[in-house]
Amino acid sequence: MVTAEQVKIFIESALPCEYVGVQGDDGKHFQAYIVSKQFHGKSMVQQHQLVYKSLGDRMKQDIHALSMRTFTPEEWATHQA
């Protein structure tokens, strides 16, 4: 069973991030906030594709659902205000 902390580590190891927060306690369904400079100039779909790519085959095998909110650092600063 995959933990929220493992999902966080998987994302951080493949995608340069300023912040990653992951929640989920059933081992299959997770919610994440991800902040990365890599998201600059990309659509939401493209941002999510980067995250899915960072998780690779885990999305097919271990993780049933990942609900995510993606932000550039500037968007995150505004979101947190």
C-alpha positions as CSV (number, residue, x, y, z in Angstrom):
1,M,0.0,0.0,0.0
2,V,1.3,3.5,-0.9
3,T,1.3,6.2,1.7
4,A,0.8,10.0,1.1
5,E,4.4,10.5,2.2
6,Q,5.6,8.1,-0.5
7,V,3.5,9.9,-3.2
8,K,5.1,13.2,-2.1
9,I,8.6,11.7,-2.4
10,F,7.8,10.2,-5.8
11,I,6.7,13.7,-7.1
12,E,9.6,15.5,-5.5
13,S,12.2,13.1,-6.9
14,A,11.1,13.6,-10.5
15,L,9.8,17.2,-10.6
16,P,11.6,20.2,-9.1
17,C,9.1,21.6,-6.6
18,E,9.0,24.5,-4.1
19,Y,6.2,22.7,-2.2
20,V,4.4,19.4,-2.3
21,G,1.6,18.5,0.2
22,V,-0.2,15.2,-0.2
23,Q,-3.0,13.8,1.9
24,G,-4.8,10.4,1.7
25,D,-5.2,7.6,4.2
26,D,-6.6,4.6,2.2
27,G,-3.5,3.9,0.1
28,K,-5.3,4.5,-3.2
29,H,-6.9,7.9,-3.2
30,F,-4.8,11.1,-2.7
31,Q,-5.2,14.8,-2.8
32,A,-2.1,17.0,-3.5
33,Y,-1.0,20.6,-3.7
34,I,2.1,21.0,-5.9
35,V,4.1,24.2,-6.5
36,S,6.7,24.2,-9.2
37,K,8.5,26.7,-11.4
38,Q,8.1,24.0,-14.1
39,F,4.5,25.0,-14.4
40,H,5.2,28.5,-15.8
41,G,3.6,29.0,-19.2
42,K,1.8,25.7,-19.1
43,S,-1.9,25.0,-19.1
44,M,-3.5,23.1,-16.2
45,V,-3.6,20.0,-18.3
46,Q,0.1,20.3,-19.1
47,Q,0.9,20.8,-15.5
48,H,-1.1,17.8,-14.4
49,Q,0.7,15.7,-17.2
50,L,4.0,16.7,-15.6
51,V,2.9,15.4,-12.3
52,Y,1.5,12.2,-13.8
53,K,4.8,11.7,-15.6
54,S,6.6,12.0,-12.3
55,L,4.5,9.2,-10.9
56,G,5.0,7.0,-13.9
57,D,3.6,3.5,-13.7
58,R,2.5,4.0,-10.1
59,M,-0.6,5.8,-11.5
60,K,-1.5,2.5,-13.2
61,Q,-0.6,0.1,-10.5
62,D,-0.6,1.7,-7.0
63,I,-2.5,4.9,-7.1
64,H,-6.2,4.7,-8.1
65,A,-6.9,8.5,-8.0
66,L,-5.0,11.7,-7.5
67,S,-6.8,15.0,-7.1
68,M,-4.4,17.8,-7.5
69,R,-4.1,21.6,-7.4
70,T,-1.0,22.9,-9.2
71,F,0.5,26.3,-8.9
72,T,3.5,28.4,-10.0
73,P,5.3,29.9,-7.0
74,E,3.7,33.3,-7.8
75,E,0.2,31.8,-7.9
76,W,0.9,29.9,-4.7
77,A,1.9,33.2,-3.0
78,T,-1.4,34.8,-4.1
79,H,-3.3,31.7,-3.0
80,Q,-1.8,31.8,0.4
81,A,-2.5,35.5,1.0
